[in-house]
Amino acid sequence: MPPTSSSFTPLNIPSDAVPEWMGSFTISAPPNTDLWRKPPSRDTSTAPILYTALRNPFIAAEVTVSANWELEWDQGGLVIFAGMPPGQIPTTTTAPAIDAPSIVSLTLNDTDSAFPPIQSLPDLSSTPYTHGHTPLPPLITQARPRDPPPPYPQPAPAAKWVKVGLEFCNNACHATSVVANSDGADWSLSALPPHHARRLDLRVKIERIGYALWVWYEDEVLGWKKLREVTWFFWGVDDKAVRVGVYASRPANFGLSIYERRHGGGAGGVVGEGGRNLSVEFEGLEIF
C-alpha cells in the first residue's frame, strides 16, 4: 500500500505538482540540479524531492525507478534524512535572546553622581618619611557585579542523509549510493550484472537494522543484493527526526542547440532557460 500524498512535503517542486497517488508518479528534474555536500557543510540541494515524516520508527522503504537516461549523472531513487533536509533548517533553533546589561550614565556633577565619593587622602608632601612605619590610608572602592557574557549560539548540526537509486554514468546505468554527514559526502557506483545492464529500471531499498542503514538493489535473477551498510546512520537520532522520500536530479548543465531554440524545445523534456528536463518514473513506493 503506497503512502498517502497528503503527508508528503515538496522540496524544489511546486506544491500543486505533488501527485495524488504515490503508487505511480513522475518527478521532473531540470538540468543543473543535484543533492550533494562538500566540506565544510556546503550543500547543493536543488534536486526535486518529495519526502514525508513518519509517525512510527522507520523500518524500510523501497521503490522502482526508471527514466530515459541520457546525460552523464542522470539519477533518481530513494533518499532518507536524519534531521531536516538541506535548505529546510528552521530559524527557531537559535539561542534565546539575552537582555543587554544595564548601562550607567555618569555625569560631571558631583552632587548627582551615582557613586559615593572617594575619601580624600592626606597631603604627604610635607610629611617626613619614616622607614615603613606610616601606612597609607586604604582607598575605598566599590565593586560592581558583572553579568556573565552571553553564550555563543550553537549552529544547528547538518542533517545526515543517504540516497540510493539508478544513475547513468559512462554510457551505462549503475546502482548508486551517496552518504552524507557533517564532514561531507561520498559517492559510490556499482555496476549492474550483465543480464540487467541494458534495462532502464531498478528497484532499490533502504532498511534499518539496529543503528545501521542497509542499502539494497534488486537483481531480477538473484534477488536483493546488498549495496552498502552505513553502521552509524541512526546513532543518536530521534525517530521523529527521520524523513524519507524520493528524488530526481540532472546535475549536468548545458545550453540549447540552435534547433531547440528555433523550435522551442528539445526531445525528452521541457525546454526553458535550463534546457531539457529529466522525467523520472517511480513505481510501487512503499514506506514502513
C-alpha positions in Angstrom: 0.0 0.0 0.0 1.6 3.3 -1.1 1.6 6.2 1.4 -0.9 9.0 1.1 0.3 12.0 -0.8 -1.1 14.5 1.8 1.7 13.5 4.1 4.5 14.5 1.7 6.3 17.8 1.6 7.7 19.0 -1.8 11.2 20.4 -2.0 12.2 22.2 -5.2 8.8 21.1 -6.6 5.6 23.3 -6.9 3.0 22.4 -4.3 0.4 21.7 -7.0 2.7 19.2 -8.7 2.5 16.7 -5.8 0.9 13.5 -7.2 -2.5 12.4 -5.8 -1.4 8.8 -5.8 2.0 7.8 -4.7 1.9 4.3 -6.2 2.9 5.6 -9.6 4.1 9.1 -10.4 6.8 11.1 -12.2 9.2 13.8 -11.0 10.8 16.2 -13.5 14.3 17.4 -12.8 15.7 20.4 -14.7 19.4 20.5 -15.6 22.0 21.6 -13.0 20.0 20.1 -10.1 21.6 17.9 -7.5 21.7 16.7 -3.9 25.3 16.9 -2.8 27.5 18.1 0.0 31.1 19.2 0.1 33.1 20.4 3.2 32.7 22.5 5.1 29.0 21.6 5.1 28.5 23.1 1.7 25.1 21.8 0.5 23.8 21.6 -3.0 20.1 20.9 -2.6 18.5 21.9 -5.9 17.2 18.4 -6.7 13.4 17.9 -6.8 12.4 15.9 -3.7 9.2 14.5 -2.1 9.6 13.5 1.5 7.5 12.6 4.4 7.9 12.5 8.2 7.0 9.2 9.9 4.6 8.7 12.8 6.4 5.4 13.8 10.1 4.5 13.8 11.4 3.9 10.3 11.7 0.2 9.2 12.2 0.2 5.4 11.4 1.8 2.1 11.6 0.7 -1.5 10.7 1.9 -4.9 11.3 1.1 -8.6 12.9 3.9 -10.6 13.1 4.3 -14.4 13.7 7.0 -16.9 15.1 7.7 -20.4 18.6 8.2 -19.1 20.5 10.4 -21.4 23.1 12.7 -19.8 26.0 11.9 -17.5 24.9 11.6 -13.8 21.2 11.5 -14.5 19.8 9.8 -11.4 16.7 9.1 -9.3 15.8 7.0 -6.3 15.2 7.0 -2.6 16.5 9.4 0.0 16.4 9.4 3.8 17.3 12.3 6.1 18.2 12.2 9.8 17.2 15.7 10.5 15.7 18.4 8.3 16.5 18.2 4.6 19.1 20.8 3.3 17.5 24.2 2.9 14.7 23.4 5.4 16.5 24.2 8.7 14.0 26.1 10.9 15.1 29.5 12.1 13.6 28.9 15.6 16.7 26.9 16.7 18.7 30.0 17.5 19.7 30.7 21.1 17.2 32.7 23.2 17.8 36.5 23.3 19.9 37.7 26.2 18.9 41.0 27.9 21.6 43.6 27.3 23.4 44.7 30.6 22.2 48.0 32.0 24.4 51.0 31.2 25.2 53.5 34.0 25.2 57.1 32.9 27.9 59.2 34.5 27.8 63.0 34.8 30.4 65.6 36.0 28.1 67.0 38.7 29.4 65.7 42.0 26.0 66.2 43.6 24.4 63.9 41.1 27.0 61.2 41.0 25.8 57.6 41.1 28.9 56.5 43.1 29.9 57.5 46.6 32.8 60.0 46.9 36.3 58.6 47.5 37.8 59.6 50.8 40.4 62.3 50.5 44.0 61.4 51.1 46.2 63.4 53.4 48.8 65.6 51.9 52.1 63.7 52.3 54.3 66.2 50.6 55.4 67.8 54.0 55.3 64.6 56.0 58.8 63.2 56.8 59.4 59.7 55.5 59.9 57.0 58.1 61.1 53.6 57.3 57.9 51.8 56.6 56.0 52.8 59.8 53.5 55.1 58.3 50.9 53.1 56.2 48.9 54.9 53.7 45.2 55.0 54.3 43.4 52.5 52.1 41.5 53.5 49.1 37.7 52.9 49.2 36.4 51.4 46.0 33.0 49.9 45.2 32.9 46.5 43.3 30.1 46.3 40.8 28.8 42.8 39.9 29.1 41.9 36.2 26.7 39.8 34.3 28.3 36.7 32.6 28.8 37.1 28.9 26.0 35.7 26.7 26.6 32.2 25.4 27.6 31.7 21.8 24.7 30.2 19.8 25.4 26.7 18.7 24.9 26.1 15.0 22.3 23.5 14.0 24.0 20.3 13.1 23.9 19.3 9.5 21.5 16.6 8.7 22.8 13.2 7.8 21.3 11.7 4.7 21.7 8.8 2.3 20.4 8.4 -1.3 20.2 5.3 -3.4 19.0 4.7 -6.9 19.9 4.4 -10.5 22.5 6.6 -12.1 23.7 7.0 -15.7 27.5 7.2 -15.9 29.9 6.3 -18.7 27.0 5.5 -21.0 25.7 2.8 -18.7 23.2 2.5 -15.8 24.7 1.8 -12.3 23.3 1.3 -8.9 24.3 4.4 -7.0 24.5 5.5 -3.4 25.7 8.6 -1.6 26.2 9.0 2.2 26.5 12.5 3.7 27.4 13.6 7.2 28.6 16.9 8.7 32.0 16.5 7.1 30.8 16.0 3.5 29.6 13.2 1.3 31.0 10.3 -0.6 29.8 8.7 -3.9 29.7 5.1 -4.8 28.7 3.3 -8.1 28.1 -0.4 -8.5 28.0 -2.0 -12.0 24.8 -4.0 -12.6 25.1 -7.6 -13.7 25.2 -8.3 -17.5 21.6 -9.6 -17.6 20.4 -6.2 -16.1 22.9 -3.9 -17.8 20.5 -2.9 -20.7 17.5 -2.3 -18.5 16.4 1.2 -17.7 14.8 0.5 -14.4 15.9 -0.7 -10.9 14.2 -1.4 -7.7 16.1 -0.1 -4.6 15.5 -0.5 -0.9 16.8 1.0 2.4 16.3 -0.8 5.7 17.0 -0.1 9.3 18.8 -2.8 11.3 19.7 -1.6 14.7 21.6 1.7 14.4 22.7 0.8 10.8 21.1 1.6 7.5 21.4 -1.1 4.9 21.1 -0.2 1.2 19.9 -2.8 -1.4 19.1 -3.1 -5.0 17.1 -6.0 -6.6 18.7 -8.4 -9.1 15.9 -9.9 -11.3 17.7 -13.3 -11.1 19.4 -13.4 -7.7 17.0 -11.2 -5.7 18.1 -8.5 -3.3 21.8 -7.6 -3.3 23.4 -5.6 -0.5 25.0 -2.4 -1.9 26.3 -0.9 1.3 25.9 -0.7 5.1 26.0 2.7 7.0 26.6 1.5 10.5 26.3 4.8 12.3 23.3 6.4 10.5 20.7 6.1 13.3 23.1 6.6 16.2 21.9 9.5 18.3 18.9 10.1 16.0 15.4 10.8 17.3 12.9 8.7 15.5 10.8 11.8 14.9 13.7 13.4 13.1 13.7 10.8 10.3 12.3 11.8 6.9 12.1 9.5 3.9 11.2 10.2 0.2 12.2 10.1 -3.4 14.4 12.4 -5.5 15.4 13.0 -9.1 18.3 15.1 -10.4 20.1 16.0 -13.6 23.5 17.5 -12.4 24.7 18.1 -16.0 24.2 21.6 -17.3 24.1 22.6 -20.9 22.8 25.2 -23.3 20.2 24.9 -26.1 21.1 24.0 -29.6 20.1 26.2 -32.5 17.5 23.7 -33.5 16.0 23.7 -29.9 16.0 27.5 -29.8 14.1 27.7 -33.1 11.6 25.0 -32.2 11.1 26.0 -28.6 12.0 22.7 -27.1 14.1 19.5 -27.2 13.4 15.8 -27.2 12.6 14.1 -24.0 11.5 17.1 -21.8 10.6 20.7 -21.3 13.0 23.3 -22.5 13.4 26.7 -20.8 16.4 28.6 -19.7 17.9 25.5 -18.2 17.4 23.1 -21.2 15.8 19.7 -21.2 14.3 18.2 -18.0 14.8 14.6 -16.9 11.5 12.8 -16.2 11.9 10.0 -13.6 9.1 7.5 -13.1 8.5 5.9 -9.7 6.5 2.7 -9.2 5.5 0.8 -6.2 6.6 3.2 -3.5 6.4 1.6 0.0 7.5 3.1 3.3 7.2 1.3 6.6 
